[in-house]
Amino acid sequence: MDALFVNLKQSMLNLAGVFLPEWMTLITSMAISMGAIAVLGPVIMMYLTLLERKVVGRMQNRIGPNRVGKFGLLQPLADGVKMLTKEDIIPRNADPVTHLLAPILIVAPALLVFAVIPFGRNMTAVDLNVGLLYFIAVSSTTTIAIFMASWGSRNKFSLLGGMRSVAQMVSYEIPMVLSVVPVILAAQSLSTNTIVEAQSGWMGFNWFVFRPWGFVAFVIFFLCGVAECNRSPFDLPEAESEIVAGFHTEYSGMKFALFYMAEFMNAFTISAMTVTLFLGGWQGPILPSWLWFTLKTFCLIFIMVWFRGTLPRLRVDQLMGLAWKFLLPLTFINIFVAGSWYFASLPVRITSSILILGVSFWIFTQLNKPYVREKRFYDLAD
Amino acid sequence: MFFGSGVLRGLMVTFKNFIASYFRPANQGGLFTVEYPEKRLPEKENFRNFPFLVYDGTPENLRCVACDICAKECPPKCIYIVREFDKEGRPLKRPATFDIDLTVCMNCGICEEACPFDAIYMDHEFEVANANRQEKLLYHRDDLLKSNEYFHKIRPTDAEAIDQRRREAEEKKKAAAQAAASKAAKPPEPPKPGNATPPPSPPKPDQPEQK
């Protein structure tokens, strides 16, 4: 069961090896992986939309989509048909090239990062030795596409959304990358596979999240990831109540669908990466590895949807303040704690790291308290 | 409390809602949606929408006498009545045409209040959507006719009271007719001088009744 998909691919390759020369089987192997990812990404995106609508509906005491198919399971297909048949409008003053390229460029990196995600034991499409770096680098190019979309639309709301997006991405990229550093320290590798294997042991529960620095890094990484893929409560670039739809105001039909696809695939890859880095990836007892991975990832996606069903949108200054004044210094402390982790015995390092992190957390919250003016009394007012 | 505890409290609220939507009945925080086309709420008795014509027993035996009062009272003038005539050209007490235009009707219920013959009442029908407003939404006499049993079904209290009233009126009429008949059967007494009382006239057949 554990190697189900690996064996499936191997048997397909063996079948192909009968007819094809050796160099062709190599290409076939790549094609199988690429095809699997190219199918998996959009399918995941489609069903994430359904999941999100269902869960948010339940949280708001509604039922959610249930008309198309059993439990609304065919709703994504109906939406897809609707999106495909909608009119594609390009504003008269828009830059047609940028306007057209942006949705394509935003989907490409979202699909590319699937390559380094370890879906299970031996189930990484490309086991890059710099997988984590690749992930961070490729996923941050989304900003360019978003800014292209907003600039090319020639719409003030789009541009506002794009500007916000750039500011947000640049701010949150830094604590996100820095929160990964402790993991790299512990695993001594940038390869996603090695990072997962470094978390083996303890019946498959030796996850980085169960260490003090790991927990802090996990929370910071996940929050920054939510901010990176523009999800609520950090959805300022597409704030409906403020700037119409932000950077995709001027998009309709399939281009709009591509933006959504990128957003949901980013949500999935961010969750998958958080699982890989902190929640032990595919490690876990009894169940097959790919099932463990899927379960953990969907738990995190549920948390993302849960955030969306609960929290109101942040103000721009609150957003920036959280990144620069709270998360960033905390990641620095965290790197220090993780570095000193290996130089002390077990009880000492646990108590000291919890103490350091707790105290710094408290200090940063105190320093970040908003200034509330004292209540003024007007003695001579009457 | 610590930084972010408000967020956690908020998350707990939505999570409780999420769980309750699966496991709790509607009055304890669960889902209260009624999935309309499959399930529907019981209709309220006093709900009224669009008039219909009542008949007793068979559709030929309708109560409407084509008096035109409802058509005159109707504020948006959506009722159109033509009286029926027999072969000799004498007017009959029933409508040949009775049209109500649903697109014009404003469901005020004044026709029901104005009708002296208990013939027109407000219906519970609300699924009237149609693709053609010129033909399908102009209701003719046969579309409007519904039995008294149907009236009893949708508005039992009102229908019972009205039937009671009609029965009493009927009995009074019968008693009066009997009295008149018995009086007519007796040989007329010679009128006493100075005390000329006319025989009690039978009540007019269709006296307007106070509602």
Interface residues (C-beta under 8 A of the other chain):
Chain A: V55 R58 M59 Q60 N61 R62 I63 N66 W306 F307 G309 T310 L311 F361 W362 T365 N368
Chain B: F2 F3 V7 G10 L11 V13 T14 F15 N17 F18 S21 Y22 G29 G30 L31 F32 T33 E35
